[in-house]
Amino acid sequence: MDFTGFNDWNELGVESIAADPRDPGKVWVAAGEYSTAGNGEVLRSGNQGRTWKAAALPVPLASNSDGRNMGERLAVDPSDDRVLYLATPSDGLWRSRDGGASWSRVTTFPVTSTPDNIGLSFVTFDPGTKNIFVGDASGRDLYESADAGATWHLIPGEPAGMMPQHGVLASDGTFYVDYANQPGPNGMTDGAVWKYDVGSGAWTDITPVVPGAAGNPSFGYAGLAVDPRHPGTVMVATNDRWFPIDTIYRSVDSGKTWEDVGANAKLDISASPYLAWGGTPKFGWWIASVAIDPFDSGHVIFGTGATVYGSGDVTDADHGAPTSWSSAAAEGIEETAVQDLLSPAAGPCRLISAVGDLGGFCHTTFAASPATGMIQPILSTGTSVAEAGAKPLDVVMVGWSGGDFSADGGASWSAMKLPAGEPYGAGAVALAADGSSMVWTPENQSYAPEPGTPMFSADHGQTWTAVTGLAAGIMPVADPVTPKVFYAFDPSAGTLLRSTDGGASFAAVTTGLPAGVGSEQTGSLPLLHTVPGRTGDLWLTAGNGLLYHSTDGGQTFAADPSVGTVATLGFGKAAPGARYPAIYLTGVVGGVQGVFRSTDGGVSWLRINDDRHQYAWIGQTITGDPNVFGRVYLGTNGRGVLYADPASGRR
């Protein structure tokens, strides 16, 4: 999916995947991350995803919204791969008769609109017949067609008031369905697992453990799989069972008896040490998907809210023995949203990343997940990281729930205190050139950020006072050479402000700059950038989207006419023979959207990515390496951290 462009970022969110059961080269993807971001697409490939063709849908999808653990919503007819069905979150059932190239609504289906944006949860075909099953999570119903979609009827007898999550048909004609009382992945407090005999129409409750009964914790059911080789072997996962933790139940007798696989599981997290979470690794939570290898019954994988685990000996559970699971199953899969990046000039970390949901990391190598796991004390989400320009071993990171300070380049960290009245933290931080003071502009609301009051600290974040002269939400940066100097840009007024007392107070220096935020700029980091090793050298991405440069501490700015729009920029080691640091930006240069590098102070730019490697929305953070010319680090929203070195012979 790396071909997804900057303006097509919604395509990066995958709602569902369908593989052709007869042709191993054919695969389809229903893509669309948020219903508010526009309509979705269905991508089709005949070569296992190496190349794709896209078909626009007239309706939205919502792969990162509530209900994302349901599925599969996209399915291909096993007897005719020209026919595909798509269960949508808000607009009923859709069908393609030409292999996914075009789509139309199934007008015979009773549900055409679901305003809760949860909608239809799955489509399941009965191979060799004209039977099709569709789950309706909004209506808490299950539908069946016996004539290839010409007519539909409700299946009576399923558990009342429950949302069908997954529906899997075994080869013996048994249809397994799991349920929860909420769409998930949040808020489930009740659930069930039932099976339906397609021939007789009889339902049987086979729930392994009843949530909330007999002292059981509350939870729902989510991931569901049936062994294609052994139709009586079923695996089902709990969801939102926060104590003791989510687990997977396994049955080899069609649900008559169950084994708790998670209770006896042995976990190997050597491929991803962060899964220890500063303590003991857990079997998983938000287990939305389980898959049994159709060629090897002992090989099972499942997805959690943090990784993918895989086992090669799951059949040992059938004899009461422990099973072994490894997070190496997730190797090659990257899904993190990167908030900020810093490549320190010194210290043990080659790169420090602030990451959504996982706090932050000190990367000492790029060949493996950091051996020390997440930066501790752990921040639930890291949002900003900064170093002291003249004392680079001093580093600070902030995020949701707090902040951390390091005096040894990220080898160890101590917790900062949240400013009074700022319960969530997050936002952006700047550290004085000598590490003596910092300014933190937090956000004071989770998930729906509201600008917080900029705060000043002169004791590494142990006490805070409100900054004077800065409006709420304004995010300063520190001069990398002069210790007491900070700068800030107020986009609402088009004003450049400066502090000469370590960030305690600010005063206006320049007015009349372009106000507002440019169309490419939607991140939460400052619009103002300083250049390592150069005092008073500022680059500004202002409201008209253009790039401006100042060499006199912001008293005057000149536009860079070669840049059309800029989302974010950063700096790295100068090219051989060059005096000015290399500049990296994401934006539009010469009418082309991409990632660019300049080795001559912004006079000319070279595109350093191509159309096959665009990585969707990449406007949050980019930085060069201060010690290796040409090495650049790019933060993505869902594709993790990427780094690149110059192609051979190119400058």
C-alpha positions as CSV (number, residue, x, y, z in Angstrom):
1,M,0.0,0.0,0.0
2,D,3.0,2.3,-0.1
3,F,1.9,3.8,-3.4
4,T,-0.9,5.6,-1.5
5,G,-0.4,9.3,-2.1
6,F,-0.4,12.2,0.4
7,N,-3.9,13.3,-0.6
8,D,-5.2,9.8,-0.8
9,W,-4.3,8.9,2.8
10,N,-7.8,7.6,3.5
11,E,-7.0,4.7,1.2
12,L,-4.3,3.4,3.5
13,G,-6.9,2.2,6.0
14,V,-8.0,-1.3,5.1
15,E,-11.5,-2.3,6.0
16,S,-11.4,-5.9,4.7
17,I,-9.4,-8.3,2.6
18,A,-10.7,-11.0,0.3
19,A,-8.7,-13.7,-1.4
20,D,-9.9,-15.8,-4.3
21,P,-10.3,-19.3,-3.1
22,R,-9.4,-20.7,-6.5
23,D,-6.8,-18.3,-8.0
24,P,-4.0,-17.6,-5.5
25,G,-2.9,-14.5,-7.4
26,K,-6.2,-12.7,-7.0
27,V,-6.8,-10.5,-3.9
28,W,-9.2,-7.6,-3.2
29,V,-9.0,-4.9,-0.5
30,A,-11.8,-2.6,0.7
31,A,-10.1,0.6,1.7
32,G,-11.3,3.7,3.6
33,E,-10.1,4.7,7.0
34,Y,-12.8,7.2,8.2
35,S,-16.3,7.8,6.9
36,T,-15.8,11.6,7.4
37,A,-12.8,11.5,5.0
38,G,-14.7,10.7,1.8
39,N,-15.8,7.6,0.0
40,G,-13.9,4.4,0.0
41,E,-12.3,2.3,-2.7
42,V,-12.0,-1.4,-3.7
43,L,-8.5,-2.3,-4.9
44,R,-8.0,-5.5,-6.9
45,S,-4.8,-7.3,-7.8
46,G,-4.0,-10.3,-10.0
47,N,-0.5,-10.8,-8.7
48,Q,-0.9,-11.1,-4.9
49,G,-0.8,-7.4,-4.3
50,R,2.4,-6.4,-6.2
51,T,0.3,-4.0,-8.3
52,W,-3.3,-2.8,-7.9
53,K,-6.2,-1.3,-9.8
54,A,-8.6,0.9,-7.9
55,A,-12.4,1.2,-8.2
56,A,-14.1,4.2,-6.5
57,L,-17.0,3.4,-4.2
58,P,-19.9,5.9,-3.9
59,V,-20.1,5.2,-0.2
60,P,-17.6,5.6,2.7
61,L,-15.9,3.0,4.7
62,A,-14.6,3.2,8.3
63,S,-11.7,0.9,9.0
64,N,-10.4,2.7,12.1
65,S,-13.8,3.4,13.6
66,D,-15.8,1.4,16.2
67,G,-16.8,-1.9,14.7
68,R,-13.4,-2.4,13.0
69,N,-13.0,-5.8,14.6
70,M,-15.9,-7.2,12.7
71,G,-15.7,-9.1,9.5
72,E,-15.0,-10.1,6.9
73,R,-17.0,-7.4,5.2
74,L,-15.6,-8.1,1.8
75,A,-16.1,-11.6,0.2
76,V,-15.7,-13.2,-3.2
77,D,-18.1,-15.8,-4.5
78,P,-16.2,-19.1,-4.3
79,S,-18.0,-20.4,-7.5
80,D,-17.6,-17.2,-9.5
81,D,-14.8,-14.7,-8.8
82,R,-16.5,-12.0,-10.9
83,V,-19.0,-11.7,-8.0
84,L,-18.1,-9.9,-4.8
85,Y,-20.1,-8.6,-1.9
86,L,-19.2,-5.7,0.4
87,A,-21.0,-5.1,3.7
88,T,-20.7,-1.4,4.5
89,P,-20.8,0.5,7.8
90,S,-23.5,3.0,6.8
91,D,-24.9,2.2,3.3
92,G,-26.1,-1.4,3.2
93,L,-24.9,-4.2,1.0
94,W,-23.0,-3.7,-2.3
95,R,-22.1,-6.1,-5.1
96,S,-19.8,-6.3,-8.0
97,R,-20.4,-8.5,-11.0
98,D,-17.2,-7.7,-12.9
99,G,-14.5,-8.7,-10.5
100,G,-14.5,-5.5,-8.4
101,A,-14.2,-3.0,-11.3
102,S,-17.7,-1.5,-10.6
103,W,-20.1,-1.6,-7.7
104,S,-23.9,-1.2,-7.2
105,R,-26.2,-1.5,-4.2
106,V,-28.0,-4.8,-3.6
107,T,-31.5,-3.3,-3.7
108,T,-33.1,-6.5,-2.6
109,F,-31.3,-6.4,0.8
110,P,-33.6,-5.1,3.5
111,V,-31.0,-2.7,5.1
112,T,-30.0,0.2,3.0
113,S,-28.8,2.7,5.7
114,T,-27.3,2.5,9.1
115,P,-26.7,6.0,10.6
116,D,-24.7,4.6,13.5
117,N,-21.8,4.0,11.1
118,I,-21.5,0.4,12.4
119,G,-23.7,-1.3,9.9
120,L,-23.2,-4.7,8.3
121,S,-20.5,-6.8,9.9
122,F,-19.8,-9.7,7.6
123,V,-20.6,-11.5,4.3
124,T,-20.2,-15.3,4.2
125,F,-20.7,-17.6,1.2
126,D,-21.8,-21.2,1.4
127,P,-19.5,-22.9,-1.3
128,G,-21.4,-25.0,-3.8
129,T,-24.7,-23.4,-3.0
130,K,-26.5,-20.2,-3.6
131,N,-26.6,-19.4,0.1
132,I,-25.2,-16.1,1.4
133,F,-25.2,-14.9,5.0
134,V,-24.9,-11.3,6.1
135,G,-24.5,-10.0,9.7
136,D,-26.3,-6.8,10.6
137,A,-24.6,-5.3,13.7
138,S,-26.7,-2.2,13.8
139,G,-30.0,-4.1,13.7
140,R,-28.6,-7.0,15.7
141,D,-29.8,-9.4,13.1
142,L,-28.6,-12.1,10.7
143,Y,-29.8,-12.4,7.1
144,E,-29.7,-15.3,4.7
145,S,-30.3,-15.6,1.0
146,A,-30.9,-19.0,-0.6
147,D,-31.0,-17.7,-4.2
148,A,-27.7,-15.8,-4.7
149,G,-29.0,-12.5,-3.4
150,A,-32.3,-12.3,-5.2
151,T,-34.3,-12.4,-1.9
152,W,-33.3,-12.2,1.7
153,H,-34.9,-13.3,5.0
154,L,-34.1,-13.0,8.7
155,I,-32.8,-16.1,10.4
156,P,-34.8,-16.6,13.6
157,G,-33.6,-17.9,16.9
158,E,-30.2,-16.2,17.3
159,P,-29.4,-14.5,20.7
160,A,-31.5,-11.5,21.2
161,G,-30.0,-8.0,21.5
162,M,-26.5,-9.1,20.4
163,M,-24.4,-7.7,17.5
164,P,-23.0,-10.5,15.2
165,Q,-19.3,-9.9,14.9
166,H,-18.0,-12.7,12.7
167,G,-19.6,-15.5,10.8
168,V,-17.6,-18.6,9.6
169,L,-19.1,-21.5,7.8
170,A,-17.5,-24.9,8.4
171,S,-17.3,-27.5,5.7
172,D,-19.9,-29.7,7.4
173,G,-22.6,-27.1,7.0
174,T,-22.3,-25.6,10.5
175,F,-22.3,-21.8,10.6
176,Y,-20.5,-20.4,13.6
177,V,-21.3,-16.8,14.8
178,D,-19.9,-14.9,17.7
179,Y,-21.6,-11.9,19.3
180,A,-21.1,-8.9,21.6
181,N,-23.4,-6.2,23.0
182,Q,-21.3,-3.4,21.6
183,P,-19.4,-3.0,18.2
184,G,-16.0,-2.9,19.8
185,P,-13.2,-2.8,20.2
186,N,-14.2,-0.6,23.2
187,G,-17.1,-1.1,25.6
188,M,-18.0,-4.8,25.3
189,T,-19.5,-6.2,28.5
190,D,-21.5,-9.2,27.2
191,G,-21.2,-11.7,24.4
192,A,-22.0,-15.2,23.1
193,V,-21.0,-17.9,20.6
194,W,-23.6,-19.8,18.8
195,K,-23.8,-22.3,15.9
196,Y,-26.4,-22.7,13.3
197,D,-27.2,-25.9,11.4
198,V,-27.8,-24.7,7.8
199,G,-29.7,-27.8,6.9
200,S,-32.1,-28.0,9.8
201,G,-32.2,-24.3,10.8
202,A,-31.5,-25.2,14.5
203,W,-29.4,-22.9,16.7
204,T,-27.2,-24.1,19.6
205,D,-25.6,-21.9,22.3
206,I,-22.0,-23.0,22.6
207,T,-20.6,-20.0,24.5
208,P,-17.4,-21.1,26.2
209,V,-17.7,-18.7,29.2
210,V,-20.7,-16.5,29.9
211,P,-19.5,-13.0,30.6
212,G,-20.5,-11.7,34.0
213,A,-21.9,-15.0,35.2
214,A,-20.7,-16.8,38.2
215,G,-18.1,-14.2,39.0
216,N,-16.7,-14.1,35.4
217,P,-15.5,-10.7,34.2
218,S,-17.5,-8.8,31.7
219,F,-16.4,-8.9,28.0
220,G,-17.5,-9.7,24.5
221,Y,-16.4,-12.1,21.8
222,A,-14.6,-11.0,18.7
223,G,-12.0,-13.1,16.7
224,L,-13.4,-16.4,15.3
225,A,-11.9,-19.2,13.1
226,V,-12.8,-22.7,12.0
227,D,-10.1,-25.2,10.8
228,P,-10.8,-25.8,7.1
229,R,-9.4,-29.4,7.4
230,H,-11.3,-30.2,10.6
231,P,-14.8,-28.6,10.7
232,G,-15.3,-29.4,14.4
233,T,-12.3,-27.4,15.4
234,V,-13.3,-23.8,16.4
235,M,-11.3,-21.0,18.0
236,V,-12.9,-17.8,19.4
237,A,-11.4,-14.8,21.2
238,T,-12.7,-12.6,24.0
239,N,-12.6,-8.9,23.7
240,D,-12.5,-6.2,26.4
241,R,-11.7,-8.8,29.0
242,W,-9.3,-6.5,30.8
243,F,-8.9,-8.8,33.8
244,P,-7.1,-11.0,33.8
245,I,-6.6,-10.4,30.0
246,D,-8.2,-11.4,26.7
247,T,-7.8,-15.0,25.7
248,I,-8.7,-17.5,23.0
249,Y,-10.9,-20.6,23.6
250,R,-10.5,-23.7,21.4
251,S,-12.9,-26.6,20.8
252,V,-12.3,-29.8,18.8
253,D,-15.9,-31.1,19.2
254,S,-17.9,-28.3,17.6
255,G,-18.3,-26.3,20.8
256,K,-19.3,-28.9,23.2
257,T,-16.2,-28.4,25.3
258,W,-13.5,-25.7,25.3
259,E,-9.9,-25.3,26.3
260,D,-8.6,-21.9,27.4
261,V,-5.5,-21.5,25.2
262,G,-4.3,-18.2,26.7
263,A,-4.2,-19.6,30.2
264,N,-1.4,-22.0,29.3
265,A,0.4,-20.0,26.6
266,K,4.1,-19.4,26.5
267,L,5.0,-16.1,24.9
268,D,8.2,-15.3,23.0
269,I,8.5,-11.5,22.5
270,S,12.2,-11.4,21.6
271,A,11.2,-10.0,18.2
272,S,9.4,-7.1,19.9
273,P,10.6,-6.5,23.4
274,Y,8.3,-3.5,24.0
275,L,5.5,-6.0,24.5
276,A,6.7,-6.4,28.1
277,W,5.2,-3.0,28.8
278,G,7.7,-2.5,31.5
279,G,6.6,-5.7,33.2
280,T,5.3,-9.1,32.0
281,P,4.0,-9.6,28.4
282,K,0.3,-10.3,28.0
283,F,-1.4,-12.8,25.8
284,G,-3.3,-10.0,24.1
285,W,-6.2,-7.6,24.2
286,W,-8.6,-6.5,21.4
287,I,-8.2,-9.9,19.8
288,A,-10.2,-9.1,16.7
289,S,-9.0,-11.8,14.3
290,V,-7.9,-15.4,14.5
291,A,-6.7,-17.5,11.5
292,I,-6.0,-21.2,11.2
293,D,-3.6,-22.2,8.5
294,P,-5.6,-24.2,5.9
295,F,-2.5,-26.4,5.2
296,D,-1.2,-26.8,8.7
297,S,-3.7,-27.2,11.6
298,G,-1.1,-26.5,14.2
299,H,-0.3,-23.1,12.7
300,V,-2.5,-20.3,14.1
301,I,-2.1,-16.5,14.2
302,F,-4.1,-13.9,15.9
303,G,-4.1,-10.1,16.0
304,T,-4.1,-7.9,19.1
305,G,-4.1,-4.2,19.9
306,A,-0.3,-4.3,19.9
307,T,1.0,-7.1,17.6
308,V,0.4,-10.3,15.8
309,Y,1.2,-13.6,17.6
310,G,1.8,-16.9,15.9
311,S,2.0,-20.5,17.0
312,G,3.1,-23.7,15.4
313,D,1.9,-26.1,18.1
314,V,-1.6,-25.0,18.9
315,T,-2.9,-28.6,18.6
316,D,-1.0,-29.4,21.8
317,A,-3.8,-27.6,23.6
318,D,-6.1,-30.4,22.5
319,H,-4.2,-32.7,25.0
320,G,-4.0,-30.1,27.8
321,A,-0.5,-29.1,27.0
322,P,0.9,-25.5,26.8
323,T,1.2,-23.8,23.5
324,S,4.0,-21.5,22.3
325,W,3.4,-18.2,20.7
326,S,5.8,-15.7,19.1
327,S,5.5,-12.1,18.1
328,A,7.8,-12.8,15.2
329,A,4.6,-13.4,13.3
330,A,4.4,-9.6,13.1
331,E,7.8,-9.2,11.4
332,G,7.3,-7.2,8.2
333,I,4.1,-5.6,9.4
334,E,4.2,-2.0,10.6
335,E,1.2,0.0,11.8
336,T,2.4,2.7,14.1
337,A,1.5,6.4,13.8
338,V,4.6,8.5,14.3
339,Q,4.2,11.8,16.0
340,D,7.8,13.2,16.1
341,L,11.4,12.2,15.4
342,L,14.8,13.3,16.7
343,S,18.2,12.1,15.5
344,P,20.5,13.2,18.3
345,A,23.9,14.7,17.6
346,A,25.3,12.5,20.4
347,G,24.4,9.7,22.8
348,P,23.4,6.1,22.4
349,C,20.2,6.7,20.4
350,R,20.6,6.9,16.6
351,L,17.0,7.9,16.5
352,I,14.3,8.8,19.1
353,S,10.7,8.3,18.0
354,A,7.5,9.6,19.7
355,V,4.8,7.1,18.7
356,G,1.1,6.9,19.0
357,D,-0.2,4.4,21.6
358,L,3.4,3.1,22.3
359,G,5.0,6.2,23.9
360,G,8.5,6.4,22.4
361,F,11.7,4.5,21.6
362,C,15.4,4.9,21.6
363,H,16.6,3.2,18.4
364,T,20.2,2.1,18.8
365,T,19.9,-0.1,15.7
366,F,17.5,-0.3,12.8
367,A,17.8,-4.0,12.3
368,A,15.7,-4.9,15.3
369,S,13.0,-3.6,17.7
370,P,14.7,-1.7,20.6
371,A,15.9,-4.2,23.1
372,T,14.9,-2.0,26.0
373,G,11.4,-1.7,24.8
374,M,9.5,1.6,25.2
375,I,11.1,4.6,26.9
376,Q,10.3,4.5,30.6
377,P,8.4,5.9,32.4
378,I,6.0,4.9,29.7
379,L,3.9,7.6,28.0
380,S,0.7,6.2,26.5
381,T,1.4,8.2,23.3
382,G,4.5,10.3,22.6
383,T,3.8,13.5,20.8
384,S,7.0,15.6,20.8
385,V,10.7,15.2,21.4
386,A,13.5,17.8,21.6
387,E,17.2,18.1,22.5
388,A,19.4,20.9,23.8
389,G,21.3,22.1,20.8
390,A,24.5,22.9,22.6
391,K,24.2,20.1,25.1
392,P,22.7,17.3,23.0
393,L,22.7,14.7,25.7
394,D,19.8,16.6,27.3
395,V,16.6,15.3,25.7
396,V,13.0,15.7,26.6
397,M,9.9,13.9,25.4
398,V,6.2,14.7,26.2
399,G,3.0,12.8,25.5
400,W,-0.3,11.8,26.8
401,S,-0.1,11.3,30.5
402,G,3.2,13.2,31.1
403,G,6.7,13.8,30.0
404,D,10.2,12.3,30.5
405,F,13.7,14.0,30.7
406,S,17.1,12.4,29.9
407,A,20.5,13.8,30.7
408,D,22.4,11.0,29.0
409,G,21.0,11.1,25.5
410,G,18.1,8.8,26.0
411,A,19.9,6.0,27.9
412,S,17.8,6.6,31.0
413,W,14.8,8.9,31.7
414,S,13.1,10.5,34.7
415,A,9.5,11.5,34.9
416,M,8.4,15.1,34.6
417,K,5.3,16.4,36.4
418,L,2.2,17.5,34.5
419,P,1.6,21.2,34.7
420,A,-1.3,22.1,37.0
421,G,-4.7,22.0,35.2
422,E,-3.3,20.0,32.2
423,P,-4.4,16.4,32.9
424,Y,-3.5,15.0,29.5
425,G,-0.1,16.5,28.6
426,A,0.7,15.8,24.9
427,G,1.3,18.8,22.7
428,A,4.8,20.1,21.9
429,V,8.0,20.8,23.9
430,A,11.1,22.9,23.3
431,L,14.4,22.6,25.3
432,A,16.9,25.5,25.7
433,A,20.3,25.2,24.0
434,D,22.0,24.5,27.3
435,G,19.2,22.4,28.7
436,S,18.5,24.9,31.5
437,S,14.8,25.5,30.7
438,M,12.0,24.2,28.6
439,V,8.6,25.3,27.3
440,W,5.8,22.8,27.0
441,T,2.6,23.6,25.2
442,P,0.2,20.8,26.2
443,E,-3.3,19.8,25.0
444,N,-5.9,19.8,27.7
445,Q,-8.3,17.3,26.3
446,S,-7.8,13.7,25.1
447,Y,-8.8,12.7,21.5
448,A,-10.4,16.1,20.9
449,P,-7.4,18.3,21.6
450,E,-7.9,21.8,22.8
451,P,-5.0,24.3,23.0
452,G,-3.4,24.4,26.4
453,T,-1.5,27.2,28.1
454,P,2.3,27.3,27.3
455,M,4.2,26.4,30.5
456,F,7.8,27.2,31.5
457,S,10.1,25.1,33.7
458,A,13.7,25.7,34.8
459,D,14.1,22.4,36.8
460,H,13.6,19.7,34.1
461,G,9.9,19.6,34.4
462,Q,9.4,19.4,38.2
463,T,7.7,22.7,38.6
464,W,5.9,24.9,36.0
465,T,4.7,28.5,35.6
466,A,2.6,29.9,32.8
467,V,4.5,31.6,30.0
468,T,3.6,35.3,29.5
469,G,3.1,36.7,26.1
470,L,2.0,33.5,24.3
471,A,-1.6,32.6,23.5
472,A,-2.9,29.1,24.3
473,G,-1.8,26.5,21.8
474,I,1.3,28.4,20.5
475,M,4.3,26.0,20.3
476,P,7.7,27.5,20.6
477,V,11.1,26.3,19.4
478,A,14.5,26.9,21.0
479,D,17.5,28.5,19.4
480,P,20.0,25.7,19.1
481,V,23.0,27.9,20.0
482,T,21.9,30.8,22.2
483,P,20.7,29.3,25.6
484,K,18.1,31.9,26.6
485,V,16.4,32.4,23.2
486,F,13.2,30.8,22.1
487,Y,11.0,31.6,19.1
488,A,7.3,31.1,18.4
489,F,4.9,31.8,15.5
490,D,1.3,32.8,16.2
491,P,-0.6,31.6,13.1
492,S,-3.8,33.4,14.1
493,A,-2.1,36.8,13.9
494,G,0.8,36.1,11.6
495,T,3.3,37.2,14.3
496,L,6.8,36.0,15.1
497,L,7.6,36.2,18.8
498,R,10.8,35.8,20.7
499,S,11.9,35.0,24.3
500,T,15.3,36.1,25.7
501,D,14.7,34.8,29.2
502,G,14.7,31.0,28.6
503,G,11.1,30.9,27.5
504,A,9.5,32.5,30.6
505,S,8.1,35.4,28.5
506,F,7.7,36.3,24.8
507,A,7.3,39.5,22.9
508,A,6.4,40.2,19.3
509,V,9.3,40.7,16.9
510,T,7.7,40.6,13.4
511,T,4.1,41.2,12.4
512,G,2.3,40.9,9.0
513,L,3.4,37.3,8.2
514,P,0.9,35.1,6.4
515,A,-1.7,34.1,9.0
516,G,-3.4,30.7,9.4
517,V,-2.2,27.2,8.7
518,G,-1.3,26.0,5.3
519,S,-3.4,23.3,3.6
520,E,-0.6,20.7,3.9
521,Q,-0.1,21.4,7.6
522,T,-2.4,19.4,9.9
523,G,0.0,18.1,12.5
524,S,0.5,19.2,16.1
525,L,4.1,20.3,15.9
526,P,5.4,23.9,15.6
527,L,5.3,25.6,12.2
528,L,8.6,27.2,13.0
529,H,11.9,25.3,12.6
530,T,15.5,26.1,13.8
531,V,18.6,25.0,12.0
532,P,21.1,22.9,14.1
533,G,24.3,24.8,14.9
534,R,23.1,28.2,13.5
535,T,21.7,30.9,15.8
536,G,18.8,33.0,14.5
537,D,18.3,30.8,11.4
538,L,14.6,30.1,11.1
539,W,12.4,28.4,8.6
540,L,8.6,29.1,8.7
541,T,5.7,27.2,7.1
542,A,3.0,29.8,7.2
543,G,-0.7,30.2,6.4
544,N,-0.3,30.4,2.6
545,G,1.6,27.1,2.5
546,L,4.8,28.7,1.3
547,L,8.2,28.3,3.0
548,Y,9.9,31.3,4.5
549,H,13.5,31.8,5.7
550,S,15.1,34.2,8.2
551,T,18.7,34.5,9.2
552,D,18.3,37.4,11.6
553,G,16.3,35.8,14.4
554,G,12.9,36.4,12.7
555,Q,13.2,40.1,12.1
556,T,12.8,39.6,8.3
557,F,11.7,36.6,6.3
558,A,12.0,35.8,2.6
559,A,9.9,33.3,0.7
560,D,11.4,30.3,-1.0
561,P,9.8,30.6,-4.5
562,S,10.7,27.1,-5.5
563,V,8.4,25.5,-2.9
564,G,4.7,25.5,-3.6
565,T,3.5,24.1,-0.3
566,V,5.2,22.5,2.6
567,A,3.9,20.2,5.3
568,T,6.9,19.6,7.5
569,L,10.7,19.9,7.2
570,G,13.9,19.0,9.0
571,F,17.7,19.1,8.8
572,G,20.6,16.7,8.5
573,K,24.3,16.6,7.9
574,A,25.5,18.9,5.1
575,A,26.6,17.4,1.8
576,P,30.3,17.0,1.2
577,G,31.7,20.5,0.4
578,A,28.5,22.2,1.4
579,R,28.3,24.8,4.2
580,Y,24.6,24.6,4.9
581,P,22.9,21.6,6.5
582,A,20.8,19.4,4.2
583,I,17.1,20.3,4.3
584,Y,14.4,17.7,4.0
585,L,10.7,18.5,3.4
586,T,7.4,16.9,2.5
587,G,5.2,19.0,0.3
588,V,4.9,20.3,-3.3
589,V,7.9,21.4,-5.3
590,G,7.6,22.2,-9.0
591,G,4.0,21.0,-8.9
592,V,5.0,17.6,-7.7
593,Q,3.9,16.1,-4.3
594,G,6.7,14.2,-2.6
595,V,9.7,14.1,-0.3
596,F,12.5,16.5,-1.2
597,R,16.1,17.3,-0.2
598,S,18.1,20.5,-0.7
599,T,21.9,20.7,-0.3
600,D,22.2,24.4,-1.1
601,G,20.1,26.1,1.5
602,G,16.8,25.8,-0.3
603,V,17.9,27.1,-3.7
604,S,17.2,23.8,-5.5
605,W,15.4,20.6,-4.5
606,L,15.7,17.0,-5.4
607,R,12.8,14.6,-5.0
608,I,14.0,11.6,-3.1
609,N,10.9,9.3,-3.2
610,D,8.9,8.1,-6.2
611,D,5.3,7.3,-7.0
612,R,5.5,3.8,-5.7
613,H,6.7,5.0,-2.3
614,Q,4.5,7.8,-1.0
615,Y,3.3,6.4,2.3
616,A,0.0,8.3,2.4
617,W,-0.1,11.3,4.8
618,I,3.5,12.2,5.7
619,G,3.1,15.7,6.9
620,Q,3.8,15.2,10.6
621,T,7.6,14.9,11.0
622,I,10.8,14.4,9.0
623,T,14.4,14.8,10.0
624,G,17.9,14.1,8.6
625,D,20.8,12.4,10.4
626,P,23.3,14.9,11.9
627,N,26.2,12.4,11.4
628,V,25.4,10.8,8.1
629,F,24.8,12.9,5.0
630,G,21.7,11.9,3.0
631,R,20.2,9.7,5.7
632,V,16.6,10.8,6.3
633,Y,13.9,9.6,8.7
634,L,10.3,9.9,7.8
635,G,7.3,9.6,10.2
636,T,4.1,8.2,8.8
637,N,0.6,7.9,10.0
638,G,0.2,4.1,10.1
639,R,3.3,2.9,8.3
640,G,5.8,3.5,11.1
641,V,9.2,5.1,10.8
642,L,11.0,4.8,7.5
643,Y,14.6,5.7,6.7
644,A,16.5,6.0,3.5
645,D,20.1,6.6,2.3
646,P,21.0,8.2,-1.0
647,A,21.0,6.0,-4.0
648,S,24.5,5.1,-5.2
649,G,26.2,8.0,-6.9
650,R,23.4,10.5,-6.2
651,R,23.8,13.7,-4.1
